[in-house]
């Protein structure tokens, strides 16, 4: 993720730096108490004022040319702060990035601190009243969540081995859920989510309003044209409307500017014509996150 990756990451990817998952970070910032306070009152965060702005009527304000731009910049700057926040109710220093299945597996196998759990997605619960276990947490966050029954799945397994966590993530990704990794808060990483649009409270601000609440992946999708039969299955699967058919040739084409690089479209291609390309080797989108 550009500057953040180069400064904090391993191999150009901030989320593959095991230091961010470590117990040292937990102890340094007293994260158990901070996260417990934040998550036991999680539902209140969506209705609390931020920098004097109430979320009530925010959709209308966001669409106002000047005020909307000010709010977007303020929200983006707050989320992208690279310092530990003092207030657990302020959405500071909580930035995320889309990750494809391969990088998610590397996170689980090589970086994530134990214990590892899978909790109910609160975005889905708050937006449509359904509990679905699809968010994987690590380290101290797992201990915090175990104290909050509404996050603990009633039917699915709660504590996972690394192998089980990998299999769960794979299953969600194949369903079309979008992999995301989050600082929660900076500099600690404890959330690997399988997000579903439009319920995701991290993806929606970016897609709907252009707020930098989550960054695009380190990849974009590529198309092997001689393998593609233009069936259109990928069009239906793409959660960002980045794939369409050319109205004249009826051939599949990809809008790289819309592509977030999640890679879920690959799972439905019958001919393996879709593949991931590193974003920075594609001139049209290099450096655009």
N, C-alpha and C positions, 0 to 999 in steps of 0.2 A: 504494500500500500504506500508506494512512493517514499516520502521522507521518513515516515514512521517505521517502515520496514528496514530501511537502511540504517536507521539509528538503533532500533531495538530488536530486529529480527535475525533469524538464522536462514541463510540461503535466500535472502530477499523477502522472507515471509515472517512477519512479526509473530504469527500464531504458531510457528514451529520453533520458538525459543522456549525451552523447558523452564528457564528461569522464571517466566511469568506465571507458572503453575505451582511454584515452590512454597514450602512451608515457611521459608524465610520471609517471603512477602506477606504471608498471613500474620506472622508474629510482629513484623515491623509496623504494620498499620492497624493491628487489632481488628482483623477482619471478621472474626466470629461475631463479636458484638455489633459491629456495623451492619453486617448482612442480615443478622437476625432482626434488628430493628427495622431495616428496610423491607424485608419480606413478610414480616408478621403484619405489616400495614400496607402491603403491596397494592391493594385495590384503591387506596386513597391517592396514590401517585397520579392517577389519571384525572383527578378533579382538583388538585392543588394548584395554586397560582405559581407561575415561574417568572421571575423578574417582573412581577406586577401584572402579568397577563394571565387571565383566566382561560382555561380550555373551552369553556362554554362559548359557542359562537366563533371558535377559532377558524373553522372552515371558511367562513365568510371573510374574516379579516385577512386570511392568507391570500385570498384572491384579489385584494386591493393592491394596486400597483406599488405604492410607496410603503405603506404600513406592512404589507405582505413581505416585501423584500427585507425590511428591518427585522421582522419576526423570524424569518428564515435564517438570516445571518446570525442573529442572537442564538437561536436554537442550535444551529450547526456548530458555532463556536463553543457553546456550553458542552455539547456532547463530545466534542473533539479535544477538550482540554487534557493536557498530558500532566496532570497532577492529581494526587489523591484528594477527593472531595471531603469536606467536613460535615455536610448535611446529607444523611441517607435518603432524604425525600427530594433532593434536587437531582435531576437527571444529568449530572456532570460526569465527564470522563467515562462515558459508557458508549464507546463506539464499537461497531462491529464490521464484519466483512463477509461476503458470500464465499463459501468454500465448496468445491466439488467433492465427490465421494472419495477420491484418492487422497486428498489432503486431510479430510476428516478422519480417515483411517490412520494416517500418520500421526495425527494429534492424539488419538486414543491409544495407539500402540506405543508411541515414543515420548509423549509429553505429559499427558494428563496425570495428575496426582490422584492417588487412591484415598478414600473409597470413591467408587464410581456408582452413580445412581441414574435412574431415568424417572423424571417427575412429570406431573401433569402440566401441560402448556397453559399458562395463565392467560395468554392473549386470546386463545380460543374460548377459554372458560368465560372471560369477561365479555367477549363480543357475541357469543352465541350460546352460552350456558352449557357447554359440553366439556367434559374432562377427557383428555386424550394424553396418554403417557408417550411423549415423543421428544422431550428435552433432556439431554444428557448433561449431568453436572459432575464436577470433580472436587476432590479435596475438601476444604472446610465448608464449601457450599453444600456438599452432600450431608454434612453433619447438621447444618442449619435447617435444611429442608426436612430432615427426619423429625424435627420438633414441630412441624407445621402440617397437621393431618390433611388439610385440603389439597396439598400438593402431592401427597402420597397416593399412588394409584391403588385402586381397590382390587383390580383383577390382574394387572400385569406385574411382573417381577420388579421390585424396587432396587435392590442392590445387584449390580452386574459385575461380571468379570470383564476383562478387556475384550476377550473374544465375543462375549455376549453383547457388549456395547457396540462392537463393530457390526455384528449381524443385525442388531436393531437399527442402526443408522442406515445400513444398506437397504433394509426393507422399507424404511420411510422414504429414502431417496428414490427407490424404484417406483413408489406410489406417486412421485412427483413433488414431494416436499423439498423445500430449498434448504440446503445446509448453510448455517451461519455460525460464526464464532464471535464471541464478545469479550471485551474488557468489562469486568463487572465488579468494581470500577478499576480504572487504570491504577497501577500496573498489573493487576491480577486478572487472570483468565480462568473462568469457572463454568462457562456456558457454551455448549455445542448444541444448537437447536436444529430442529427440522421444521422449518416455518412453512405455513400455508398462507398464500395470499388470497383474499385481502385481510385476513385476521391479524397478521403479524404487526405488532405495534412498532417494530423496528424497521420493517420494509415499507410500510404504508406511507410514512412521512416523506420518504425518498421518492417513491413512485408517484404519489398524489400531488406533492407540493415542491419537490426538489430540495428538501432539507437533507443535509448530509448526515443522516442518521445511520446509514450503513453504506459501506463502499462496495463497488463491484469487485468481482473476483480477480485474481491474478491471471485470468484466462478469458478467452472468448471462444465461441464455438466455430469450428471449421467444417466444411462440407466437401466430401469426396464425390464430385459430380458424376463420375463414371460409375459409381455404385448406387447412386440415388435413383429411385424409380418414381419420385414425385408423388408418393402415396398421400402425403399430407398428415401423417400421424404425428409428426413433430410439431406441426402448427398447433394442434390441439393441446399438446403437452406443455409447450413453452409458457411459463407463467408471466413473461414480460412482453408478449406479443412481438418478439423479435424475429419470428419466422413467418413468411407468407409466400403465396404463389404470385409470380409475375403475371399481371392481368393479360398480357399478350402471349407470352411463350408458355404459360401454365407450368413453368419450372419453379422449383423451390428456390427462394433466395433469403439471405440472412441480412438483417439490418444490424450491423455491428455496433452502432451507437446505442441501440436498445438492449443489446445482449449484456446480461449481467454475469455470464460465465458459470452459471450454476451446474450445467451439464446434465440436467434431468431429462432433456429431450433425447439423449442418447439411448435411454432405456427402451424406447418404443420403436426405434428404427429397425426394420426387419433386415436391413442389408449392412448394418454397421457403417453407414456413410457419414456419421457425425463423429467428430473428435474434438478434443480441446487443444487450443493453441495458446502459448504464453502471450498475454496481452501486449507486452512490450516489444514483441517482434512483429506486431501487426501495425504498420504505419498509421492507419486510420484511427486507431484507438490507443496507441502507445501513450502511457502516462495519464490516460483518462480513466479515473476511478469513480 
